[in-house]
Amino acid sequence: MRAAALNARDFMVIAHDPIYPGEHVQDLVPCADGAGEIEKVGEESKWKVGDNVIIHPNAWMEDTGEVLLVSEIKTAGAASDQGTLRQYAIWEDEKLVRAPAHLTFEELAALPACGSTAMNALFYGPQELKPGMTVLSQGTGGVSCFAIQLASAAGATVIATSSSDAKLAQARGIGATHLINYNSHPNWEEEVLRLTNGRGVDNVIEIGGAATVEQSVKCTKQGGLVSLVGFLSDSKKSDLVPALIFGAKTVRGVFNWSKPMIEAMAEFVEKHKIHPVVAEAFEWEDAKAAFEMLNKQSAVGKIVIKI
């Protein structure tokens, strides 16, 4: 292993937060995201020594039309499945994905979870993203940055929201066309409608959860999609039913990703020469500081640990 990247669930796991299910064993190696170089192979392996790879960290290997249950998708760095924050790991052939050739190991480690989640939300829902569509991406975390990059590379117009003008400037730098500071515009859904001439967006990458989903539905166009990815806010009572029915809108829970999705994401990233946004790359001995930064939820893009 050459690098591992952090996700919010990694902190939930090591903190034994009840919001992330599973009986996590003692001395668990954390992290689902990782990248490395093949040092040794079995006799029938399709890989060769020196190949650079990223890790497919869960058990959803095929697109069969059915999403696996939570209990069926065993993910590295949780329960009893050891993660990627280690110097050496033995992986089965099918757990590895060819690495895009233009990226560093730190950038490669940032790809799997957030890149594949964004890929799932944009291209695998009831309406596949096409050029000319409009996407709203909330915030500048890992999934949000990938959503901006993938959507803009696909020819979509991207609207980005954040609480910080500095973060919004970074969002523009990776492909966002329109920027909304939701502190300056607390009713940001109205600004989205203004930017889209009252029509609304085709797809919202919904990160906030209960506190923001009502606004997301309001600024989604007739027949549009809200891709529910995160739950960063506390519960809030909302009545979405009339807006969903009369707007013929869909709210889709985006849960995990299959191996074909991560392979398609890696190919897309290589084709468009996309560089993942890495907030900071910590040295191996500074792993604790990396988790502290993750807990502050202030980073733009992904936090990575070099191995």
C-alpha positions as CSV (number, residue, x, y, z in Angstrom):
1,M,0.0,0.0,0.0
2,R,1.3,3.5,-0.9
3,A,-1.6,5.7,0.3
4,A,-4.9,5.7,2.1
5,A,-7.7,8.3,2.1
6,L,-10.2,9.1,4.8
7,N,-14.0,9.2,4.7
8,A,-16.5,10.3,7.3
9,R,-17.4,6.7,7.9
10,D,-13.8,5.9,9.0
11,F,-14.1,8.3,11.9
12,M,-17.6,6.8,12.7
13,V,-16.1,3.3,12.8
14,I,-13.1,4.1,15.1
15,A,-15.4,6.2,17.4
16,H,-18.0,3.3,17.4
17,D,-20.7,5.8,16.4
18,P,-24.0,4.0,16.3
19,I,-25.0,5.8,13.1
20,Y,-22.6,3.5,11.2
21,P,-23.7,-0.1,11.7
22,G,-21.5,-3.1,12.6
23,E,-19.6,-4.7,15.4
24,H,-16.1,-3.4,14.7
25,V,-13.3,-5.6,16.1
26,Q,-10.5,-4.5,18.3
27,D,-7.2,-3.6,16.5
28,L,-9.1,-3.0,13.3
29,V,-7.0,-1.4,10.5
30,P,-9.1,1.6,9.4
31,C,-9.9,3.1,6.0
32,A,-11.7,1.8,2.9
33,D,-9.9,3.9,0.3
34,G,-6.4,3.0,-0.8
35,A,-3.9,2.6,-3.7
36,G,-0.7,0.8,-4.1
37,E,1.8,-1.1,-6.2
38,I,1.8,-4.9,-6.9
39,E,4.9,-6.4,-5.3
40,K,4.0,-10.1,-5.7
41,V,1.4,-12.1,-7.5
42,G,-0.1,-15.6,-7.5
43,E,0.4,-18.1,-10.3
44,E,-2.9,-17.4,-12.0
45,S,-3.2,-13.7,-11.3
46,K,-4.1,-11.3,-14.1
47,W,-1.9,-8.6,-12.5
48,K,1.9,-8.3,-12.7
49,V,4.6,-7.0,-10.4
50,G,4.8,-3.2,-10.7
51,D,1.2,-2.6,-11.6
52,N,-0.4,0.4,-9.9
53,V,-3.9,-0.3,-8.6
54,I,-6.7,1.2,-6.6
55,I,-8.7,-0.9,-4.1
56,H,-12.4,-1.9,-4.6
57,P,-13.2,-2.0,-1.0
58,N,-16.6,-3.6,-0.8
59,A,-18.4,-6.9,-1.7
60,W,-20.7,-5.5,-4.4
61,M,-18.9,-7.0,-7.4
62,E,-21.5,-7.1,-10.2
63,D,-24.4,-4.9,-11.4
64,T,-27.3,-7.4,-11.3
65,G,-30.1,-4.8,-11.1
66,E,-30.4,-5.4,-7.3
67,V,-28.6,-3.3,-4.6
68,L,-27.1,-5.5,-1.9
69,L,-28.3,-5.2,1.7
70,V,-26.2,-3.3,4.2
71,S,-25.3,-6.6,5.9
72,E,-24.2,-8.0,2.5
73,I,-21.8,-5.2,1.5
74,K,-18.8,-5.9,3.7
75,T,-16.5,-3.0,3.4
76,A,-12.8,-2.7,4.2
77,G,-12.0,-0.9,7.4
78,A,-15.2,-1.9,9.2
79,A,-16.6,-4.8,11.3
80,S,-13.9,-7.5,10.9
81,D,-12.6,-6.5,7.4
82,Q,-9.2,-5.0,7.7
83,G,-8.7,-1.6,5.9
84,T,-6.1,0.1,3.8
85,L,-4.1,2.0,6.3
86,R,-1.2,-0.5,6.4
87,Q,2.0,-1.1,4.6
88,Y,1.2,-4.4,3.1
89,A,-2.0,-6.1,2.2
90,I,-3.0,-9.3,0.3
91,W,-6.0,-8.7,-2.1
92,E,-7.8,-11.1,-4.4
93,D,-7.6,-10.2,-8.1
94,E,-11.1,-8.9,-8.3
95,K,-10.6,-6.5,-5.5
96,L,-8.1,-4.5,-7.6
97,V,-8.8,-1.9,-10.3
98,R,-6.3,-0.6,-12.8
99,A,-5.1,2.9,-11.7
100,P,-5.4,5.9,-14.1
101,A,-1.8,6.4,-15.3
102,H,-1.7,10.2,-14.8
103,L,-2.3,10.3,-11.1
104,T,0.0,10.1,-8.0
105,F,-0.6,7.5,-5.3
106,E,-2.1,10.2,-3.1
107,E,-4.6,11.1,-5.8
108,L,-5.3,7.5,-6.6
109,A,-6.2,6.8,-3.0
110,A,-8.8,9.6,-3.1
111,L,-10.7,7.9,-5.9
112,P,-12.6,4.8,-4.7
113,A,-15.4,5.8,-2.3
114,C,-16.2,9.4,-3.2
115,G,-15.4,9.1,-6.9
116,S,-17.5,6.0,-7.2
117,T,-20.4,7.5,-5.1
118,A,-20.4,10.6,-7.4
119,M,-20.3,8.3,-10.5
120,N,-23.3,6.3,-9.1
121,A,-25.3,9.4,-8.4
122,L,-24.7,11.0,-11.8
123,F,-24.8,8.1,-14.2
124,Y,-26.5,5.2,-12.6
125,G,-29.8,6.6,-11.4
126,P,-33.2,6.8,-13.2
127,Q,-31.8,9.5,-15.5
128,E,-28.3,9.3,-16.7
129,L,-26.4,12.6,-16.8
130,K,-26.1,14.0,-20.4
131,P,-24.4,17.1,-21.8
132,G,-26.5,20.2,-21.3
133,M,-28.1,19.1,-18.0
134,T,-27.6,21.1,-14.8
135,V,-26.3,19.6,-11.6
136,L,-26.4,21.2,-8.1
137,S,-23.5,20.0,-5.8
138,Q,-23.7,20.8,-2.1
139,G,-20.5,21.7,-0.3
140,T,-16.9,21.0,-1.2
141,G,-16.2,17.6,0.5
142,G,-15.0,14.5,-1.2
143,V,-18.2,13.5,-3.0
144,S,-19.1,17.1,-3.8
145,C,-15.8,17.8,-5.5
146,F,-15.9,14.7,-7.6
147,A,-19.5,15.5,-8.6
148,I,-18.4,18.9,-9.8
149,Q,-15.5,17.4,-11.7
150,L,-17.3,14.5,-13.3
151,A,-20.4,16.5,-14.2
152,S,-18.5,19.4,-15.7
153,A,-16.3,17.0,-17.7
154,A,-19.5,15.3,-19.0
155,G,-20.8,18.6,-20.4
156,A,-23.2,19.6,-17.6
157,T,-23.6,23.0,-16.0
158,V,-22.7,22.8,-12.3
159,I,-24.0,25.0,-9.5
160,A,-22.0,24.7,-6.3
161,T,-23.0,25.8,-2.8
162,S,-20.8,26.4,0.3
163,S,-20.6,28.5,3.4
164,S,-17.3,29.9,2.3
165,D,-16.4,32.2,-0.6
166,A,-12.9,30.8,-0.6
167,K,-14.2,27.2,-0.9
168,L,-16.5,28.4,-3.7
169,A,-13.5,29.8,-5.6
170,Q,-11.9,26.4,-5.4
171,A,-15.2,24.9,-6.7
172,R,-15.0,27.2,-9.7
173,G,-11.5,26.1,-10.3
174,I,-12.6,22.4,-10.7
175,G,-15.5,23.1,-13.0
176,A,-18.4,24.8,-11.2
177,T,-20.1,27.5,-13.3
178,H,-22.4,29.1,-10.7
179,L,-21.6,29.7,-7.0
180,I,-23.9,30.2,-4.1
181,N,-22.8,31.1,-0.5
182,Y,-25.7,29.7,1.6
183,N,-24.8,32.0,4.5
184,S,-25.4,35.0,2.2
185,H,-28.4,33.2,0.6
186,P,-30.1,31.1,3.3
187,N,-33.0,30.5,0.9
188,W,-30.5,29.2,-1.6
189,E,-33.1,27.2,-3.5
190,E,-34.5,30.5,-4.7
191,E,-31.1,31.5,-6.1
192,V,-30.9,28.1,-7.9
193,L,-34.3,28.7,-9.5
194,R,-33.2,32.2,-10.5
195,L,-30.0,30.8,-12.1
196,T,-32.0,28.2,-14.0
197,N,-34.8,30.6,-15.2
198,G,-37.3,29.1,-12.8
199,R,-36.9,25.6,-14.2
200,G,-34.7,24.0,-11.6
201,V,-31.8,21.6,-11.9
202,D,-31.8,18.1,-13.3
203,N,-29.9,16.4,-10.4
204,V,-29.1,17.6,-6.9
205,I,-26.2,15.9,-5.1
206,E,-27.8,16.1,-1.7
207,I,-25.2,16.0,1.1
208,G,-26.8,17.8,4.0
209,G,-29.7,15.4,4.7
210,A,-32.7,16.4,6.7
211,A,-31.8,20.1,7.0
212,T,-31.4,20.7,3.3
213,V,-33.5,18.0,1.4
214,E,-36.6,20.2,1.4
215,Q,-34.8,23.0,-0.4
216,S,-33.2,20.5,-2.7
217,V,-36.6,19.2,-3.8
218,K,-37.9,22.7,-4.3
219,C,-35.1,23.6,-6.7
220,T,-35.2,20.4,-8.7
221,K,-37.0,20.7,-12.1
222,Q,-40.2,18.9,-13.0
223,G,-39.4,15.2,-13.3
224,G,-35.9,15.8,-11.9
225,L,-33.8,13.8,-9.4
226,V,-32.4,14.4,-5.9
227,S,-29.5,12.0,-5.2
228,L,-29.5,11.6,-1.5
229,V,-25.8,10.9,-0.6
230,G,-25.2,12.3,2.9
231,F,-26.8,13.0,6.3
232,L,-24.7,15.6,7.9
233,S,-27.5,17.4,9.7
234,D,-29.8,16.5,12.6
235,S,-33.3,15.2,11.9
236,K,-36.0,17.8,10.9
237,K,-39.7,17.3,10.2
238,S,-40.5,18.0,6.5
239,D,-43.4,17.3,4.2
240,L,-41.9,16.4,0.8
241,V,-44.9,14.5,-0.5
242,P,-46.8,17.3,-2.4
243,A,-43.6,18.6,-4.0
244,L,-42.6,15.1,-5.1
245,I,-46.1,14.1,-6.4
246,F,-46.9,17.3,-8.2
247,G,-43.4,17.8,-9.5
248,A,-43.1,14.1,-10.5
249,K,-39.7,14.3,-8.8
250,T,-37.6,11.4,-7.5
251,V,-35.5,11.2,-4.4
252,R,-33.0,8.4,-4.7
253,G,-30.8,7.0,-2.0
254,V,-27.3,6.6,-3.3
255,F,-25.9,3.6,-1.4
256,N,-22.4,2.3,-2.1
257,W,-21.1,1.3,-5.6
258,S,-20.3,-1.9,-7.6
259,K,-17.0,-2.8,-9.2
260,P,-18.3,-1.9,-12.7
261,M,-19.0,1.6,-11.3
262,I,-15.6,2.1,-9.9
263,E,-14.0,0.8,-13.1
264,A,-16.1,3.2,-15.2
265,M,-15.2,6.0,-12.8
266,A,-11.5,5.3,-13.1
267,E,-11.7,5.1,-16.9
268,F,-13.7,8.4,-17.0
269,V,-11.1,10.1,-14.8
270,E,-8.3,8.9,-17.0
271,K,-10.1,9.9,-20.2
272,H,-10.7,13.4,-19.0
273,K,-7.4,13.7,-17.1
274,I,-9.2,14.7,-13.9
275,H,-7.1,15.2,-10.8
276,P,-8.9,14.5,-7.5
277,V,-8.9,17.4,-5.0
278,V,-6.5,16.4,-2.2
279,A,-6.9,18.8,0.8
280,E,-3.7,17.6,2.5
281,A,-1.5,14.5,2.3
282,F,-0.2,13.5,5.8
283,E,2.9,11.5,6.5
284,W,2.4,8.0,8.0
285,E,3.4,9.1,11.5
286,D,0.9,11.9,11.4
287,A,-2.2,9.7,10.9
288,K,-3.8,11.0,14.1
289,A,-3.6,14.6,12.8
290,A,-5.3,13.5,9.6
291,F,-8.3,12.1,11.5
292,E,-8.4,15.2,13.6
293,M,-8.7,17.3,10.4
294,L,-11.4,14.9,9.1
295,N,-13.4,15.4,12.4
296,K,-13.3,19.2,11.9
297,Q,-15.1,18.8,8.5
298,S,-13.3,21.8,7.1
299,A,-11.3,20.2,4.3
300,V,-11.9,20.8,0.6
301,G,-11.7,17.5,-1.1
302,K,-10.0,14.4,0.3
303,I,-7.6,13.9,3.3
304,V,-4.9,11.4,2.5
305,I,-2.2,9.5,4.5
306,K,1.0,8.5,2.7
307,I,2.2,5.0,3.5
